[in-house]
Amino acid sequence: MSATVETVTPVIVDAYGRAAELDAYLGDPADPGGRMPLAVTLERDHDRAFPAEAVAALDAWGLPRRYVPEAFGGGLRDVFELLLLMRTVAARDLTVAVGHGKTVLGAISAWAAADDSATHMARIVGAGEAVSWGLTEKDRGSDLAASQTAAASAGGGIRLDGHKWPIGNATRGRAITVLARTEDKPGPRALSLVLVDKTEVDPATLSYRARRPLHGIRGADISGIDFGGTVVPGDRRVGAPGQGIEIVLKSLQVTRTLCAALSLGAGDQALACLAASRVDAAVIARGAADMLLAEAVAFAGARLFHVAPAEMALTSAFVKVLVPDLVDGVIRDGSYALGVNVLLEDGPGAAWEKVARDAKVVSIFDGNSVVNLNVVINELPNIARGVDEEAGDVDAFAFDRDAGAFDMSGLRLVTRRGSRLLRSLPDLVERLDDGRAHPEAVQIARALVGVWRELAVRVHETERAARPPVAQFALAEQVTSVFAGAAAIAVFVANRDHASGDAWNGDLWLRAALARVTGRLAIDIGTLPAAELQQLAVGGSISLLPEWRAQGRGGA
């Protein structure tokens, strides 16, 4: 490992550099002449209007190309680069990030299938056209296996009958990846995916369900569509017949990880508002610590997609539980601290009220916390098989490491031995404790190992249950918190020799992150370095990452 920043490889420098380019391109939200000015954002939100100008600006910059993997002619390589770009947008307006980023969800199944559908999808997305992911139906909740939209052979094509609601981009999108029933029998193998390109079908067979009023992301196109004998070409199936649920579940492993971008962007907005409002220093310190922990978890999750794809079923659930919850905590505490100001429609309260509404939506996307904790519960027997092993190539979490190509072929529906970060936590702490780390960070890390060993015994003793009891959800939450601590330690150990910035001085961010982990686990050890964190937040740059914002702008 080199000790100088100058040796960072060009591929990863470009990832942060591209985020900084996008940040500079969009401009300062306080500047009325910028491409996403705050005043316009608030006006669009008040009017529940789709942010068409901002979406067009992102298209002009070339963001859609970053949604398409290199293998299909696009610019998507490192998942974390995409996460950072989406965070840059979300730090200004979650409605825009969702409205534009929903195309990632609509297209992701084609990238997973990696067949002819991916080639056609790449042309659509690369042209800047919006795509929708048609999974849910009215009155069926999150039970995708209960989908009733039907797809049947019709001459040389595929005929669809049914509906999808509520879904993003249903009305404004050019294409929809539809989960449809291809066999009249129970079970996941009765469902397949079909790509509906509206330019290829009779528009008279399509009708739309109007947008419903939303509490958050008010201007987004969350609507519905009905198919009445809609016939698409016969080669528009995505994946093999009967693979619909399997492809969707693998796709969710990527989209759940990318949801961290939306939460981080909301957190960026919230912390900037708190710092400007000069609320109690303790509130700012806790918020800064939670954001640093969330950032470490998001980076680790994105990197694990490349280095341990077979574990992403579990990793993505960890990320989806942790990051939205951490940011929701920042906003909840901030709302109390701001008091009556959050009710005002001018000043900081206007922006705060919007981000507080918008951020709540993220926890629902791609499975809420209960759904994802249930994933962790189902994985407990696999986690029990893999306790204590060497950390191996911890440099995989280095900022200067080329993550490799975007490739979904290694994803699996379940893991074999849980999480490599959990398995290697004791070894990670040994590497941390080499005489260089802050003593308090080491003390907390060693306590975390002790907690994990106790939890591992309970994990091993856990029996499968058709309906998991409350105690298993509590255990899953604790395991998830230990994962957060392990992720923070891994990122720190991999980067401390060459990382720089205020968050790294005195191992500040690691001390802060681990203190928040112990708080989640109710361990009475360590103290939050509140004064240092408050100073960091007021300085305007809460990030442990290499510089990814435009120079001269400390925050979003």
Buried (B, 14 or more C-beta within 10 A) or exposed (E): EEEEEEEBEEBBBBBBBBBBBBBBBBBBBEEEEBBBBBEBBBEBBEEBEBBEEBBEBBBEBBBBBBBBBEBBEBBBBBBBBBBBBBBBBBBBBBBBBBBBBBBBBBBBBBBBBBBBBBEBBBEBBBEBBBBBBBBBBEEBEEEBBEBEBBBBEBEEBBBBBBBBBBBBBBBBBBBBBBBBBBBEEEEBBBBBBBBBBBEBBEEEBBEBBEBEEBEBBBBBBBBBBBBBEBBBBEEBBBBEBBBBBBBBBBBBBBBBBBBBBBBBBBBBBBBBBBBBBEBBBBBBBBBBBBBBBBBBBBBBBBBBBBBBBBBBBBBBBBBBBBBBBBBBBBBEBBBEBBEEBBEEEEEBBBBBBBBBBBBBBBBBBBBBBEBBBBBBBBBBBBBBEBBBBEBEEBEBBBBBBBBBEBBBEBBBEBBEBBBBBBBBBBBBBBBBBEEEBBEBBBBBBBBBBEBBEEBBEBBEEBEEEEEBEEEBBEBBBBBBBBBBBBBBBBBBBBBBEBBEBBBBEBBBBBBBBBBBBBBBBEBEBBEBBBEBBBBBBBEBBBBBBBBBBBEEBBBB
